[in-house]
């Protein structure tokens, strides 16, 4: 219903040519691959496993020319940052008026980034500190909270003694943590731990997993698409 309402509302704009899609990952990917839409409007809450963010990455891989706008239920820090990390060129909150969505689509189509000042602040703040990969395997935490603290210290280039001082541990305890971290991640050096934590390499002994919730998807050729449907836009 959300997708249909968006198609109807955006369809009133003569510059937008929409293609509606069922809100499921396979259909959206097939449509994006076949139609090569210029803009895809995608809900962050797509599918039972909340696969919206992963789907952005897959669309960007299959159709590099397609620009993605992610529809968010709320403009929260984590959602905004993850949307841009996934490859979205814009984020749009459902609480905003539909008329602004048409403007958002046009701006992204012109190569601009669509986000509020607060949302851009979230992204800049995230860029100012190391980005750690989600250390999860089989839906469970791969590293304990304390082990993650040790990894963060490693990423800052701290020696064992400095890590011990910061975390109020003994050097012997820090070494034990490092042995456990090496074992869990399947790595053999401090450098590999940092690279893995920053998302540069994958662990040899673990499988990363990611998840999310459910709703519409969209894509657009020449410039538009609502959350939960792919759309097309005819340039004029």
C-alpha positions in Angstrom: 0.0 0.0 0.0 2.8 2.4 0.9 4.5 1.7 -2.5 1.2 2.2 -4.4 0.6 5.5 -2.7 4.0 6.8 -3.5 3.7 5.8 -7.1 0.4 7.6 -7.4 1.7 10.7 -5.7 4.9 10.9 -7.6 3.1 10.0 -10.8 1.5 13.4 -10.9 4.9 14.9 -11.8 5.2 14.7 -15.6 9.0 14.4 -15.3 8.8 11.1 -13.4 8.3 7.8 -15.1 7.8 5.2 -12.4 8.1 1.4 -12.4 6.4 -0.2 -9.4 8.0 -3.3 -7.8 6.8 -5.8 -5.3 8.6 -5.2 -2.0 10.9 -8.2 -2.0 14.6 -8.4 -2.7 14.5 -10.8 -5.7 12.0 -8.8 -7.6 13.7 -5.5 -7.0 17.1 -6.9 -8.1 15.6 -8.4 -11.3 13.9 -5.1 -12.1 16.9 -3.0 -11.4 19.1 -5.3 -13.6 16.6 -5.3 -16.5 15.5 -1.6 -16.5 18.7 0.0 -15.3 16.7 2.8 -13.5 18.4 6.1 -13.0 17.0 6.4 -9.4 15.9 3.7 -7.0 13.8 4.6 -4.0 14.3 1.8 -1.4 12.9 1.3 2.1 15.5 0.6 4.8 13.0 -1.8 6.2 12.8 -4.2 3.3 12.2 -7.9 3.9 11.9 -9.9 7.0 15.6 -9.6 7.8 15.7 -5.8 7.2 17.8 -6.3 4.1 17.3 -2.7 2.7 20.9 -1.7 3.4 22.4 -4.9 1.9 20.1 -4.5 -1.1 21.5 -1.0 -1.8 25.0 -2.6 -2.1 23.7 -5.2 -4.5 21.9 -2.7 -6.7 25.0 -0.6 -6.8 27.0 -3.7 -7.9 24.5 -4.8 -10.5 23.7 -1.4 -11.9 26.5 1.1 -11.0 24.7 3.9 -12.9 21.6 3.7 -10.6 21.6 6.2 -7.8 19.8 5.1 -4.6 17.7 7.1 -2.2 16.9 5.3 1.1 13.6 5.9 2.8 13.9 5.9 6.6 11.2 5.6 9.2 13.2 7.9 11.4 16.2 10.1 10.9 18.4 8.3 13.4 22.2 8.5 13.5 22.8 4.8 13.0 20.3 4.5 10.1 21.6 7.6 8.3 25.3 6.6 8.6 24.6 3.0 7.5 22.6 4.2 4.5 25.5 6.3 3.2 28.0 3.5 4.0 25.9 1.2 1.9 26.2 3.5 -1.1 23.0 5.6 -1.0 23.2 9.1 -2.5 20.4 10.4 -0.4 18.2 9.7 2.7 14.6 10.7 3.1 12.5 10.4 6.2 8.9 9.2 5.9 7.8 12.1 8.1 8.8 14.6 5.5 6.2 15.9 3.0 5.9 14.1 -0.4 6.6 17.3 -2.3 10.1 17.3 -0.9 10.6 13.7 -2.1 10.2 14.8 -5.7 12.8 17.5 -5.1 15.0 15.0 -3.4 14.8 12.7 -6.5 15.6 15.6 -8.8 18.7 16.6 -6.8 20.1 13.1 -6.6 19.4 12.7 -10.3 21.6 15.8 -10.9 24.4 14.2 -8.9 23.8 16.0 -5.6 23.6 14.4 -2.1 20.3 14.8 -0.3 20.5 15.0 3.5 19.6 17.5 6.2 22.3 19.4 8.1 21.8 17.2 11.1 22.1 14.0 8.9 25.3 15.3 7.3 26.7 16.0 10.8 26.1 12.3 11.7 28.1 11.2 8.6 30.9 13.6 9.2 31.1 12.6 12.9 31.3 8.9 11.8 34.1 9.7 9.4 36.1 11.4 12.1 36.7 8.2 13.9 37.6 4.6 12.9 34.8 2.6 11.4 34.6 -0.9 12.9 33.1 -3.8 11.1 30.1 -5.5 12.8 31.9 -8.3 14.6 29.1 -10.8 14.5 28.8 -14.4 13.4 25.7 -16.5 13.3 23.7 -13.6 14.9 25.8 -13.7 18.0 28.5 -11.3 19.2 31.9 -12.5 17.9 33.9 -10.5 20.4 33.0 -9.6 23.9 32.6 -5.9 24.9 36.0 -5.9 26.6 37.7 -7.6 23.6 36.2 -4.9 21.3 37.7 -2.3 23.6 41.1 -3.9 23.2 40.6 -3.9 19.4 39.8 -0.2 19.4 43.0 0.5 21.4 44.9 -1.5 18.8 43.4 0.6 16.0 44.8 3.7 17.8 48.2 2.2 17.7 48.5 1.7 21.5 51.1 -0.7 22.9 50.1 -3.5 25.3 51.3 -1.3 28.3 49.2 1.7 27.1 46.2 -0.5 26.5 46.5 -1.9 30.1 46.7 1.6 31.5 43.7 2.9 29.6 41.5 -0.1 30.3 42.9 -0.5 33.9 44.1 -4.1 33.2 47.4 -5.8 33.7 49.7 -6.4 30.6 49.3 -10.1 31.1 45.5 -9.8 30.9 45.8 -7.7 27.7 48.0 -10.4 26.2 45.4 -13.0 27.1 42.7 -10.9 25.4 44.8 -10.6 22.3 45.3 -14.4 22.1 41.5 -14.9 22.4 40.9 -12.2 19.7 43.4 -13.8 17.3 41.7 -17.2 17.8 38.2 -15.9 17.3 39.0 -13.9 14.2 41.3 -16.5 12.7 44.2 -14.0 12.4 47.8 -14.1 13.5 48.9 -10.4 13.9 47.9 -7.1 15.4 47.7 -5.6 11.9 45.3 -8.2 10.7 43.1 -7.6 13.7 42.9 -3.8 12.9 42.3 -4.4 9.2 39.5 -6.8 10.1 37.9 -4.5 12.6 38.0 -1.7 10.0 36.2 -3.9 7.6 39.2 -4.2 5.2 39.5 -7.9 5.4 37.3 -10.8 6.4 38.2 -13.3 9.2 39.4 -16.7 8.0 37.5 -18.6 10.6 34.2 -16.8 10.8 31.3 -15.7 8.7 29.9 -12.2 9.0 26.2 -11.7 8.9 24.0 -8.6 8.7 20.2 -8.0 9.1 17.2 -5.6 8.9 13.2 -5.4 8.9 10.5 -5.1 6.0 8.6 -2.8 3.6 8.6 -1.2 0.1 11.3 -0.8 -2.6 11.5 1.3 -5.7 13.6 2.2 -8.7 13.5 4.8 -11.4 14.8 5.1 -15.0 15.9 8.7 -15.7 15.2 9.9 -12.3 12.7 8.5 -9.7 11.5 5.8 -7.4 9.4 5.3 -4.3 10.2 3.4 -1.2 9.3 -0.1 -2.1 9.2 0.3 -5.9 11.5 1.0 -8.7 10.5 3.9 -10.9 11.5 5.5 -14.1 11.7 9.2 -15.0 11.7 10.6 -18.5 14.1 13.5 -18.8 12.6 16.7 -20.3 
